[in-house]
Amino acid sequence: MDTDSEPYVRLATLRQLHQVVADLNTARSLADTLQAVADGVVRGLGYELAAVNLVRPDGDLVVAAFAGSAAGEALLAGRVGSRASWERRLSMGERWGTLRFIPHTEGWVLIDDDVPQWHTEGPLPRFADEWHPGDRLYAPMYSSSAVGGELIGVISVDQPSTGRHPGPWGCEALQMYAFQSGIAISNARLRANMQRALVRLERDQQALRASEESFRQAFEYAPSGMAIAEMGGDQHGKLLRANDALCRLLGRSASTMRRYSFSDLVHPEDVGLLLRTSAEGGRAELRLARRDGTYVWVSLRNSVVADTADGPRFLLTHVEDIEERKSRELQLAHRASHDSLTGLPNSAELRARLSARLCSRPQDRDAREAVALGGDIEGLDEFAFSYGYGPDELAAPLGALDSHTHAVPPDENDEESAHKGLAVLFCDLDGFKSINDRFGHHTGDAVLIEVARRLTGAVRDGDTVARLGGDEFVVLADGLAPADAADLAVRLRNAIIPPIRVDGRAVRVGASFGIGWAGCGMTTEEVLHSADQRMYVEKRSRSSRPNHRRAG
């Protein structure tokens, strides 16, 4: 075949195009692909110079690769042309398919724009299709075969080896090459993005593994208790993991802990607090059961570990042993409400307990029952009316006070009355001052401690024995009739009278009791004052008796 014939030229060009396109797909990186595109133009398409201008993320085009001249590469590589200047170039000149040709006769208007160029002046063409140094030929590369696709870059070519403008077959070959180059660059970018994504994924996985290991170590070796519990589903609240500190605190093995939830271990009185804390996160102080059946005070702090897709997944619980602090708090609270010498409730605690039994609404049981039954209200307690309560109010439901057990004093004038009330026994020791003066405060304190012990031993569980101050004591005993209260006073006095031995010396004190009754509508001070006055009446009456013995 004649090597100058058109079929032979086309076949040879097609072979060269096939080879350079194949080389595009063997490049290992985006940079290698860009250089292969430039090299392919010089090696396979018959141009002596070629540049690849790549669109950057900001839209401008940078000279990313150059082939055919080391000097040209040094001059242009890395230089940037604005997107506006490039769009101007691609919109002017002659359209050869997707190619853009700007002859030297029109290119003078582009001399001052910012697109990198190496064009030089030269003599006028000797014939119509002779290539001039000022001619410009661009092959745009798009993301699809359509010109309307996204612009990827532009191949700039110069100095065709034939010295002529490319013919139809040469233009077709350059267009085909630009199309294949766009595909190769897009694939190279995709591979580069995938490689970066894989690197990031591996880095994230390494960070996740390191984080998980750090968490495991922090969880397992934390000095305070930690646990992970399930949230939602049939296993809600079940402990999945418990660290060594929590196992030691509760005296249970890790495998045993996985059989429980915190609701199985919490004190019955603290269940509601635990449920609120588990649902909302946050912090609570409650008691957890040890293996030996005892309870330990802990500070429990919950953090909800959520999944963005599925919602809450786990509950991370930090458990701190606060038994020692709680013990100190209870001791302080006990000291604030109890007498330091005898250990009995003090004056403030006595008043608090008495106040809890009283309300501001006076009660008269007989009149209230009569009104409720539609009977005569002639005997209605006048004291109730002084507080603004009439028969309608006394007969009506008590609303918010329905759960309150009202204290109603019994009728002390009716010795056979079976009505029972809250008795307040005010006790003052007889002869205690002489013991203090004769034998000193040490002996006096020992006497007070022993009297407190005897009084406490003589009352029922649930009754209150309090030290009001000095040598005064008060007993609160609910559910007593007047006769029962009198009998209790006798028992208490008889418990106090036996001699008390202090440092080998026997001393004796007596006691005077005044019996008062607590009733709703009275204040705490009124109740105590009433019992105090009756105690002084009792003391004066006893001291005037001829057979009254002096203590000491």
C-alpha positions as CSV (number, residue, x, y, z in Angstrom):
1,M,0.0,0.0,0.0
2,D,1.2,3.5,-0.9
3,T,2.3,5.2,2.3
4,D,1.2,8.5,1.1
5,S,-2.3,7.3,0.2
6,E,-5.3,8.5,2.4
7,P,-6.3,5.0,3.5
8,Y,-2.8,4.3,4.7
9,V,-2.5,7.6,6.6
10,R,-5.8,7.0,8.3
11,L,-4.8,3.4,9.3
12,A,-1.5,4.6,10.6
13,T,-3.1,7.4,12.5
14,L,-5.7,5.0,14.0
15,R,-3.0,2.6,15.1
16,Q,-1.1,5.4,16.8
17,L,-4.3,6.7,18.4
18,H,-5.1,3.2,19.7
19,Q,-1.7,3.0,21.2
20,V,-1.7,6.3,23.0
21,V,-5.2,5.8,24.2
22,A,-4.1,2.4,25.7
23,D,-1.3,4.2,27.4
24,L,-3.8,6.5,29.1
25,N,-5.4,3.6,30.9
26,T,-2.1,2.3,32.2
27,A,-1.2,5.4,34.2
28,R,-1.2,4.7,38.0
29,S,-2.2,8.2,39.2
30,L,-3.9,11.3,38.1
31,A,-0.6,13.1,37.6
32,D,0.6,10.2,35.4
33,T,-2.6,10.3,33.5
34,L,-2.4,14.0,32.7
35,Q,1.2,13.6,31.5
36,A,0.2,10.6,29.4
37,V,-2.4,12.8,27.8
38,A,0.2,15.4,26.8
39,D,2.7,12.9,25.7
40,G,0.1,11.1,23.6
41,V,-0.6,14.2,21.6
42,V,3.1,14.6,20.7
43,R,3.8,10.9,20.2
44,G,0.6,9.8,18.5
45,L,-1.2,12.7,16.9
46,G,1.7,14.5,15.2
47,Y,2.1,17.7,17.2
48,E,5.4,18.9,18.5
49,L,3.9,20.8,21.6
50,A,1.0,20.0,23.8
51,A,-0.4,21.2,27.1
52,V,-3.1,19.9,29.3
53,N,-5.1,22.6,31.1
54,L,-7.1,21.1,34.0
55,V,-10.2,22.6,35.6
56,R,-9.5,23.2,39.3
57,P,-12.2,23.1,42.1
58,D,-12.5,26.9,41.9
59,G,-13.2,26.8,38.2
60,D,-10.0,28.2,36.9
61,L,-7.7,26.1,34.7
62,V,-4.1,25.2,35.6
63,V,-1.4,23.9,33.2
64,A,-1.2,20.4,34.7
65,A,1.0,18.7,32.1
66,F,3.3,19.8,29.2
67,A,5.0,17.7,26.4
68,G,7.4,18.5,23.6
69,S,9.7,21.1,25.1
70,A,11.5,21.3,28.4
71,A,11.7,25.0,28.2
72,G,8.0,25.3,27.5
73,E,7.3,23.1,30.5
74,A,9.4,25.2,32.7
75,L,7.7,28.3,31.5
76,L,4.1,27.2,31.7
77,A,3.7,24.2,34.2
78,G,1.6,25.2,37.2
79,R,0.4,28.5,35.8
80,V,-3.3,29.3,36.0
81,G,-5.7,30.9,33.6
82,S,-9.1,32.3,34.7
83,R,-12.3,30.5,33.7
84,A,-13.6,33.6,32.1
85,S,-10.6,33.9,29.8
86,W,-10.8,30.3,28.8
87,E,-14.6,30.6,28.1
88,R,-13.8,33.6,25.9
89,R,-11.3,31.6,23.9
90,L,-13.6,28.6,23.5
91,S,-16.4,30.9,22.2
92,M,-14.4,32.6,19.5
93,G,-12.6,31.4,16.4
94,E,-13.6,28.6,14.0
95,R,-15.5,25.5,15.2
96,W,-14.0,22.3,13.9
97,G,-16.4,19.9,15.4
98,T,-15.7,20.1,19.2
99,L,-12.3,21.7,18.4
100,R,-11.8,25.5,18.6
101,F,-9.3,27.0,16.1
102,I,-8.2,30.7,16.5
103,P,-6.1,31.8,13.5
104,H,-3.2,34.2,14.0
105,T,-5.3,36.9,12.3
106,E,-7.7,36.9,15.3
107,G,-5.4,35.9,18.1
108,W,-3.9,39.3,18.7
109,V,-6.9,40.2,20.9
110,L,-5.8,37.4,23.3
111,I,-2.3,38.6,23.9
112,D,-3.1,40.5,27.1
113,D,-5.4,37.9,28.8
114,D,-4.2,35.7,31.7
115,V,-4.2,32.3,29.9
116,P,-0.6,30.9,29.9
117,Q,0.7,30.8,26.3
118,W,4.0,30.2,24.4
119,H,3.0,31.5,21.0
120,T,5.5,33.7,19.0
121,E,5.4,35.9,16.0
122,G,6.3,34.5,12.6
123,P,6.2,35.2,8.8
124,L,2.9,35.1,7.1
125,P,1.8,31.7,5.7
126,R,3.1,30.9,2.2
127,F,-0.1,28.9,1.4
128,A,-3.6,28.7,2.7
129,D,-3.4,25.9,5.2
130,E,0.2,26.5,6.4
131,W,0.4,26.6,10.2
132,H,1.4,30.0,11.7
133,P,3.2,30.3,15.1
134,G,0.3,32.5,16.2
135,D,-2.4,29.9,15.4
136,R,-4.2,28.3,18.4
137,L,-6.0,25.0,18.4
138,Y,-7.9,23.8,21.5
139,A,-9.5,20.4,22.2
140,P,-12.0,20.7,25.1
141,M,-12.5,17.6,27.3
142,Y,-15.9,17.1,28.8
143,S,-17.3,14.7,31.3
144,S,-19.6,13.2,28.6
145,S,-19.6,12.9,24.9
146,A,-21.9,15.9,24.6
147,V,-20.4,19.4,24.4
148,G,-22.9,20.4,27.0
149,G,-21.3,18.2,29.6
150,E,-19.1,19.5,32.5
151,L,-15.8,20.9,31.3
152,I,-12.9,18.8,32.6
153,G,-10.0,20.6,30.8
154,V,-8.6,21.7,27.5
155,I,-5.8,20.3,25.4
156,S,-3.7,23.0,23.7
157,V,-1.7,21.8,20.7
158,D,0.9,23.6,18.5
159,Q,3.4,23.0,15.7
160,P,1.9,20.1,13.7
161,S,4.7,18.0,12.3
162,T,3.2,18.5,8.8
163,G,3.4,22.2,9.1
164,R,-0.2,22.4,8.0
165,H,-3.6,22.8,9.6
166,P,-5.0,19.3,10.4
167,G,-7.3,17.8,7.8
168,P,-10.7,16.3,8.5
169,W,-9.1,13.0,9.6
170,G,-6.6,14.8,11.9
171,C,-9.4,16.9,13.5
172,E,-11.4,13.7,14.0
173,A,-8.5,11.9,15.6
174,L,-7.8,14.9,18.0
175,Q,-11.5,15.0,18.9
176,M,-11.6,11.3,19.6
177,Y,-8.4,11.6,21.7
178,A,-9.8,14.5,23.7
179,F,-12.9,12.4,24.4
180,Q,-10.9,9.4,25.5
181,S,-8.6,11.7,27.6
182,G,-11.7,13.1,29.4
183,I,-12.7,9.6,30.3
184,A,-9.2,8.7,31.4
185,I,-8.9,11.8,33.6
186,S,-12.4,11.2,35.1
187,N,-11.4,7.6,35.9
188,A,-8.1,8.7,37.4
189,R,-9.9,11.3,39.5
190,L,-12.3,8.6,40.7
191,R,-9.5,6.2,41.5
192,A,-7.7,9.1,43.4
193,N,-10.8,9.9,45.3
194,M,-11.3,6.2,46.1
195,Q,-7.7,5.9,47.2
196,R,-8.1,8.9,49.5
197,A,-11.4,7.5,50.8
198,L,-9.7,4.2,51.5
199,V,-6.8,5.9,53.2
200,R,-9.3,8.0,55.3
201,L,-11.3,4.8,56.0
202,E,-8.2,3.0,57.2
203,R,-7.2,5.9,59.2
204,D,-10.6,6.2,60.8
205,Q,-10.7,2.4,61.5
206,Q,-7.3,2.6,63.1
207,A,-8.5,5.6,65.2
208,L,-11.7,3.6,66.0
209,R,-9.6,0.6,67.1
210,A,-7.4,2.8,69.1
211,S,-10.4,4.5,70.7
212,E,-12.1,1.2,71.4
213,E,-8.9,-0.1,73.0
214,S,-8.5,3.1,75.1
215,F,-12.2,2.8,76.1
216,R,-11.7,-0.8,77.0
217,Q,-8.7,-0.1,79.1
218,A,-10.4,2.9,80.8
219,F,-13.5,0.9,81.4
220,E,-11.8,-2.2,82.7
221,Y,-9.2,-0.5,84.9
222,A,-11.2,2.5,86.1
223,P,-10.9,2.9,89.9
224,S,-14.7,3.3,90.2
225,G,-17.4,1.1,89.0
226,M,-18.6,1.2,85.3
227,A,-21.3,-0.8,83.5
228,I,-22.9,-0.9,80.1
229,A,-26.6,-1.8,79.9
230,E,-29.0,-2.6,77.0
231,M,-31.6,0.0,76.1
232,G,-34.9,-1.0,74.4
233,G,-36.2,-4.4,73.4
234,D,-36.8,-7.4,75.5
235,Q,-33.4,-7.0,77.2
236,H,-33.9,-3.4,78.3
237,G,-31.8,-2.6,81.3
238,K,-29.8,-5.8,81.3
239,L,-26.2,-5.4,82.2
240,L,-23.9,-6.3,79.2
241,R,-20.6,-5.5,80.9
242,A,-19.4,-4.6,84.3
243,N,-15.8,-3.6,85.2
244,D,-13.7,-5.1,88.0
245,A,-14.3,-2.2,90.3
246,L,-18.1,-2.6,90.2
247,C,-17.8,-6.3,90.7
248,R,-15.6,-5.8,93.8
249,L,-18.0,-3.1,95.1
250,L,-21.0,-5.4,94.9
251,G,-19.2,-8.7,95.7
252,R,-20.3,-10.4,92.4
253,S,-18.4,-11.8,89.5
254,A,-18.6,-10.3,86.0
255,S,-20.5,-13.3,84.7
256,T,-23.0,-13.1,87.6
257,M,-23.5,-9.3,87.0
258,R,-24.6,-10.1,83.4
259,R,-27.7,-11.9,84.8
260,Y,-29.0,-8.7,86.4
261,S,-30.2,-5.2,85.6
262,F,-29.7,-2.3,88.0
263,S,-33.4,-2.5,88.8
264,D,-32.7,-6.0,90.3
265,L,-30.0,-4.6,92.5
266,V,-31.4,-1.3,93.6
267,H,-33.0,-0.8,97.0
268,P,-36.8,-1.0,96.8
269,E,-37.2,2.6,98.0
270,D,-34.9,3.8,95.2
271,V,-36.5,2.1,92.2
272,G,-38.5,5.2,91.0
273,L,-35.3,7.3,91.2
274,L,-33.4,4.7,89.2
275,L,-36.0,4.5,86.4
276,R,-36.1,8.3,86.0
277,T,-32.3,8.5,85.8
278,S,-32.2,5.6,83.3
279,A,-34.8,7.2,81.0
280,E,-33.4,10.7,81.1
281,G,-29.7,10.2,81.8
282,G,-28.2,12.3,84.6
283,R,-27.2,11.5,88.1
284,A,-28.8,9.9,91.2
285,E,-27.7,8.8,94.6
286,L,-29.2,5.5,95.6
287,R,-28.5,2.1,97.2
288,L,-27.4,-1.1,95.5
289,A,-27.4,-4.6,97.0
290,R,-24.2,-6.5,97.7
291,R,-23.9,-10.2,97.5
292,D,-24.2,-10.5,101.3
293,G,-27.6,-8.8,101.3
294,T,-26.4,-5.4,102.6
295,Y,-26.8,-2.2,100.7
296,V,-24.1,0.3,99.7
297,W,-24.7,4.0,98.8
298,V,-23.5,4.9,95.3
299,S,-23.6,7.9,93.0
300,L,-24.9,6.6,89.7
301,R,-24.4,8.7,86.6
302,N,-25.9,7.6,83.3
303,S,-24.9,8.6,79.7
304,V,-27.1,7.5,76.8
305,V,-25.0,6.1,73.9
306,A,-27.1,6.9,70.8
307,D,-27.1,5.6,67.3
308,T,-28.0,8.3,64.7
309,A,-30.1,5.9,62.8
310,D,-31.7,3.7,65.5
311,G,-31.8,6.0,68.5
312,P,-30.5,5.1,72.0
313,R,-28.6,1.9,72.0
314,F,-26.8,1.6,75.3
315,L,-26.6,3.1,78.7
316,L,-23.1,3.8,80.0
317,T,-23.3,4.0,83.8
318,H,-20.6,5.3,86.1
319,V,-21.0,4.0,89.7
320,E,-19.1,5.7,92.5
321,D,-18.9,4.4,96.0
322,I,-20.2,7.2,98.4
323,E,-20.9,5.0,101.4
324,E,-18.3,6.9,103.5
325,R,-19.7,10.3,102.5
326,K,-23.3,9.2,103.0
327,S,-22.3,7.9,106.4
328,R,-20.9,11.3,107.3
329,E,-24.0,13.1,106.0
330,L,-26.2,10.8,108.1
331,Q,-24.1,11.4,111.1
332,L,-24.3,15.1,110.6
333,A,-28.0,14.9,110.1
334,H,-28.3,12.8,113.2
335,R,-26.2,15.3,115.2
336,A,-28.4,18.1,114.0
337,S,-31.6,16.3,115.1
338,H,-30.4,14.4,118.2
339,D,-29.1,15.3,121.6
340,S,-25.3,14.8,121.7
341,L,-25.3,13.5,125.3
342,T,-28.2,11.1,125.4
343,G,-28.7,10.3,121.7
344,L,-32.4,11.2,122.0
345,P,-34.2,13.4,119.4
346,N,-33.5,17.0,120.4
347,S,-35.9,19.9,120.7
348,A,-35.9,20.7,117.0
349,E,-36.6,17.1,116.0
350,L,-39.4,16.9,118.7
351,R,-41.1,19.9,117.3
352,A,-40.7,18.6,113.7
353,R,-42.3,15.3,114.6
354,L,-45.1,16.9,116.5
355,S,-45.7,19.5,113.8
356,A,-46.1,16.7,111.2
357,R,-49.1,15.4,113.2
358,L,-50.8,18.8,113.4
359,C,-52.7,20.8,110.8
360,S,-54.3,24.2,111.1
361,R,-57.9,22.9,111.0
362,P,-59.4,22.2,114.4
363,Q,-61.3,19.0,114.9
364,D,-64.1,18.0,117.2
365,R,-65.0,14.4,116.6
366,D,-68.5,14.3,118.2
367,A,-69.6,17.5,116.5
368,R,-68.1,16.4,113.1
369,E,-70.0,13.1,113.3
370,A,-73.2,14.9,114.2
371,V,-72.9,17.3,111.3
372,A,-72.1,14.5,108.9
373,L,-75.2,12.6,110.1
374,G,-77.5,15.7,109.8
375,G,-77.8,16.0,113.6
376,D,-77.8,19.0,115.9
377,I,-74.7,21.2,115.8
378,E,-75.3,22.8,119.2
379,G,-72.2,21.3,120.8
380,L,-69.9,22.2,117.9
381,D,-66.5,23.2,119.0
382,E,-66.5,27.0,119.3
383,F,-62.7,27.0,118.8
384,A,-63.4,25.8,115.2
385,F,-65.6,28.8,114.5
386,S,-62.9,31.1,115.6
387,Y,-60.8,29.9,112.7
388,G,-63.6,30.6,110.2
389,Y,-64.9,27.0,109.9
390,G,-68.7,26.5,110.0
391,P,-70.8,23.3,109.9
392,D,-70.7,23.1,106.1
393,E,-66.9,23.3,106.0
394,L,-66.5,20.7,108.9
395,A,-68.9,18.3,107.2
396,A,-67.3,18.7,103.7
397,P,-64.5,16.4,102.4
398,L,-61.1,17.6,103.4
399,G,-59.6,17.7,99.9
400,A,-55.9,17.9,100.0
401,L,-55.9,17.0,103.7
402,D,-57.8,13.7,103.2
403,S,-54.6,11.7,103.6
404,H,-53.8,13.5,106.9
405,T,-54.7,11.6,110.1
406,H,-56.2,14.3,112.3
407,A,-55.2,14.6,115.9
408,V,-58.3,15.1,118.1
409,P,-57.8,15.4,121.9
410,P,-59.9,13.0,124.0
411,D,-62.4,14.2,126.6
412,E,-60.3,14.0,129.8
413,N,-63.4,14.6,132.0
414,D,-64.9,11.3,130.9
415,E,-62.9,8.7,132.7
416,E,-64.6,5.9,130.8
417,S,-64.1,7.5,127.3
418,A,-62.6,5.1,124.8
419,H,-61.5,7.9,122.5
420,K,-57.7,7.9,121.9
421,G,-55.4,10.7,121.0
422,L,-51.8,11.8,120.8
423,A,-50.5,12.1,124.3
424,V,-47.7,14.5,125.1
425,L,-46.0,13.7,128.4
426,F,-43.7,16.5,129.7
427,C,-41.2,15.2,132.2
428,D,-39.0,17.2,134.6
429,L,-36.5,15.5,136.9
430,D,-36.8,16.2,140.6
431,G,-33.6,16.6,142.6
432,F,-31.3,16.7,139.5
433,K,-29.9,20.2,140.3
434,S,-28.7,19.0,143.8
435,I,-26.9,16.1,142.2
436,N,-25.2,18.4,139.7
437,D,-24.2,20.8,142.5
438,R,-23.0,18.1,144.9
439,F,-21.3,15.6,142.6
440,G,-20.5,17.7,139.5
441,H,-21.5,17.7,135.9
442,H,-19.9,14.3,135.2
443,T,-22.3,12.6,137.5
444,G,-25.2,14.8,136.2
445,D,-24.5,13.7,132.6
446,A,-24.4,10.1,133.6
447,V,-27.8,10.4,135.3
448,L,-29.3,12.1,132.2
449,I,-27.9,9.3,130.0
450,E,-29.4,6.6,132.3
451,V,-32.7,8.3,132.5
452,A,-32.9,8.5,128.7
453,R,-32.1,4.8,128.5
454,R,-34.8,4.0,131.1
455,L,-37.4,6.2,129.4
456,T,-36.7,4.7,126.0
457,G,-37.0,1.1,127.4
458,A,-40.4,1.9,128.9
459,V,-42.2,3.1,125.8
460,R,-43.5,1.3,122.8
461,D,-41.8,1.1,119.4
462,G,-43.0,4.1,117.4
463,D,-43.3,6.4,120.5
464,T,-40.9,9.3,120.7
465,V,-38.7,10.1,123.7
466,A,-36.9,13.4,123.3
467,R,-34.7,15.6,125.4
468,L,-36.1,19.1,125.4
469,G,-33.1,20.5,127.2
470,G,-31.5,20.4,130.7
471,D,-33.4,17.9,132.8
472,E,-36.6,18.1,130.7
473,F,-37.8,15.2,128.6
474,V,-40.9,14.8,126.4
475,V,-42.7,11.6,125.3
476,L,-45.0,11.5,122.3
477,A,-47.3,8.5,122.5
478,D,-50.2,8.1,119.9
479,G,-53.3,6.1,120.3
480,L,-53.8,6.5,124.1
481,A,-56.9,7.1,126.1
482,P,-56.6,9.4,129.1
483,A,-56.3,6.4,131.5
484,D,-53.6,4.8,129.2
485,A,-51.6,8.1,129.4
486,A,-51.9,8.2,133.2
487,D,-50.7,4.6,133.4
488,L,-47.8,5.4,131.1
489,A,-46.7,8.3,133.3
490,V,-46.7,6.0,136.3
491,R,-44.6,3.4,134.5
492,L,-42.1,6.0,133.4
493,R,-41.8,7.5,136.9
494,N,-41.3,4.1,138.4
495,A,-38.6,3.4,135.8
496,I,-36.7,6.6,136.8
497,I,-37.0,6.2,140.6
498,P,-34.6,3.3,141.2
499,P,-31.1,4.4,142.3
500,I,-28.5,5.1,139.6
501,R,-24.9,4.1,140.3
502,V,-22.2,6.5,139.1
503,D,-18.6,5.8,140.0
504,G,-19.5,3.5,142.8
505,R,-22.0,6.0,144.3
506,A,-25.8,5.5,144.2
507,V,-27.9,8.6,143.4
508,R,-31.6,9.0,143.0
509,V,-33.9,11.3,141.1
510,G,-37.6,11.7,140.9
511,A,-39.8,12.8,138.1
512,S,-42.8,15.0,137.6
513,F,-45.0,14.4,134.5
514,G,-47.6,16.6,132.9
515,I,-50.0,15.0,130.4
516,G,-51.1,17.2,127.5
517,W,-52.9,16.3,124.3
518,A,-52.1,17.4,120.7
519,G,-54.9,18.4,118.5
520,C,-55.2,19.8,115.0
521,G,-55.8,23.5,115.2
522,M,-53.1,23.9,117.9
523,T,-49.5,25.0,117.3
524,T,-46.6,23.0,118.5
525,E,-45.8,25.6,121.1
526,E,-49.3,25.5,122.4
527,V,-49.2,21.7,122.8
528,L,-45.8,21.8,124.7
529,H,-46.9,24.7,126.8
530,S,-50.1,22.9,127.9
531,A,-48.1,19.8,128.9
532,D,-45.5,21.9,130.6
533,Q,-48.1,23.8,132.7
534,R,-49.7,20.5,133.8
535,M,-46.3,19.2,134.8
536,Y,-45.7,22.1,137.1
537,V,-49.2,21.6,138.6
538,E,-48.2,17.9,139.2
539,K,-44.8,19.0,140.7
540,R,-46.4,21.5,143.1
541,S,-49.0,19.0,144.2
542,R,-46.5,16.2,144.8
543,S,-44.0,18.5,146.7
544,S,-46.8,19.5,149.1
545,R,-47.5,16.0,150.1
546,P,-46.2,15.0,153.6
547,N,-44.6,11.7,152.4
548,H,-42.7,13.3,149.5
549,R,-39.1,12.2,149.5
550,R,-36.3,14.4,148.3
551,A,-34.1,13.0,145.7
552,G,-30.3,13.0,145.8
